[in-house]
Amino acid sequence: MNVSKSLKIWVTGGYFDDSGECFVKEIDIFKKTESDIIRYTPPNNLLVPKKGFTGATWMGEPAKSHLLVCGFSSLYRFSPPKWQLTGILHQPCMNDLHHVSVYNQKIYVVNTGLESIDIFNEEGFFIGSYSFHPAWLNRKRQNGKTPSDKNWKLLLNVGWEGRSFLFTDNPPQLEYYKSYKKNFHQQK
């Protein structure tokens, strides 16, 4: 008896070149094949070169409901059966989105650029956020300032001692972080 094995998974990614093109691919583990489900290049105001899609989740029943996919600076909604783009959820504070989850009609987005989990309703309206950095520090970061590595621990661990909030702007100098994009949501 010949039993055909099939195990298909969908993966998110990008080509990590200057095009910023993103994809969702279906991989058949046993057949060792791949096929494109979604290929998408964000508009210039949201595009981040050398980045792609990261996390994704279904809004309901898998393969029959909207698919939410994290880009670097936006959440994208694709709809079955042809997986056409039907929505872009973006806010200027979105930077390096890594995962998305839907629970109790709420969308939870992991925004690693601001060390937060942002919450939206299913219509895309902002509900709230769990932030793991103080608001004043995130405000400075959104205005283009980056504390030195040594400075981070002091800024986050103030406690009852009334420590100084001396902020030293010291952005990373590695080639990876350099970009011609100036908006916070497009900065690595």
N, C-alpha and C positions, 0 to 999 in steps of 0.2 A: 504494500500500500504506500503510495507516494503522498506524503503530507507536506503541503507547502507552508513553510513558516513565514510569518509576517509580524514584524514589530516596527511600527512607524512612530517616530517622535518628531515634534516640531522644535526647531532651534532658532534663536534670534542671533543676529550679528551684524557685521559690517565688513567692508573691505579694507578699512583702516588706511585709506589713501586720501588724497585731497578732495575727491569727489563727495565724500560724506554719504555715499549710497548705503542704505540699510536693507536688510532682508529678513524674511522668515522662510526657512527651508524645511521641507519634510525629508527626513532621513529614514530609509528602510535599513534597519540594522542587519538583517539576514541577507538581503539582496545586495547590500553595500551600494545603494543608489541614493541619489538626492534629487529633489526637484524644487523649483521655486514656487512658493505659495504667494509671497509678497516681495516685490522689489520697489524701493521707494527712496527718493532723494528729497530731503526736507527743503523747503523754500530757503532762500539765502539768509533771511533774517533769523532763521532757527538752525541753519546748518552749522555743524562743527566738523571741520576736516579731521580725518583719521578716527572718527567715531561712528558707531552704528547703533542698532537696536540692542537693548539689554533685556530686561524682564518683560514678561507678557502674562496675561490671564484672560479667561473668558468672563463675560458679564453674566452668563447663564449656562445653558447646556453647551458642552463642548462641541465645536464645529457647527452649531446651529444658532449661536448667539454672537453678539459683537465680540471682537477680539481687541483687547486693549494692549498696546505695546509701548514701552518706554523708549523714547529717543533721548538724546543727551539733554535737551532743554524743553521737551514737550511730551505729552502723552498723545498717542495717535489711536483713533478708533477705526477699525476696519470691519466691514459687514459682509456676511455670507450672502450668496454662495460664491461670488467672484472676488471677495476680499478687497472691495473698493474702499478707499479712504472716505469716511463719512463724518469725521470730526477731528479737530486738533485742539487740545487743551493745553494752553500755555499761560504762564505768568512770569514776569521778569525775575522772580526769585528762583525759578526752576533751573537747576544747574547739576548736571551729572545724575540724572534719574537712573535708578538701578532696578527697581522692582515695583510691581503694582499688584494689588489684591483687592477683591471685591467681597464685602461682608455686610450683611444687613442693609442692603441698598446704599452702601457707602463705598467710595473708591479711596483706597489708601495708597499713596505714592511715596516711595522712598527717595528722598531728595538728598543725596549724599553731599552735594556741594554746599548745603547749609546745615548738614547734620540734622535733618528733620524728617518727620513723616507727615505729609500734608493730606488732608482729608477733604473730599469733595462728595457731593451727592451725585446720583447717576446722570443728572442734567448738566454736570460740570461746574456747579456753583460751589465755591469755597465754603467749608464748614468750620475748619479749625486746623490746628497743627500741634504736633508734639515736637518740641525743639530740644535738642541736646546741647545747644550753645545758647548763652544769653543773647537777648535781642540786640543789645548795644554792640556786641561783637559781630553778629551777623550783619548789622547795618554798616559797620566799617568795611566788612568784606564785600558787601554789595556795592560799596562806593570805591572798590578797586584796591583796598588795603589788605595786606596779608601779614599776620604776625610772624616773627621768626620762630623757628622750631623751638628754641629755648624759651620763648615767651609764652607759648601755648599753655603749658602746665600752670604757670603763675596766673594767667588770665582766667582759667577755668576753675581753679581751686582757691578761691578767695576766702571762703569760710567766714568765721566770726572775727578774724584777726584784723580786719580793715587793711588788707594789703593794698599796695599800689596798683593802679590800673595803667601803668606805663605800657604803652603800645608802641612797639618798634615795627615799622613797616619794612618787611624783608621778604618780598615775593621770591619764589623758587626761580633759579636761573637756568635750570636744565632745559635743553632743547625741546623736550616734550611739552613744556608749559608755554612756549612762545607761540603767539598767534597774532594774526592781523585783525582778528575780531576784537571789538572793544567792549561790547555789552557783557555784563556779568553772566547772563545766561549762556553765553557762548565761550566763556573762559574755562580752560582746564585747570 
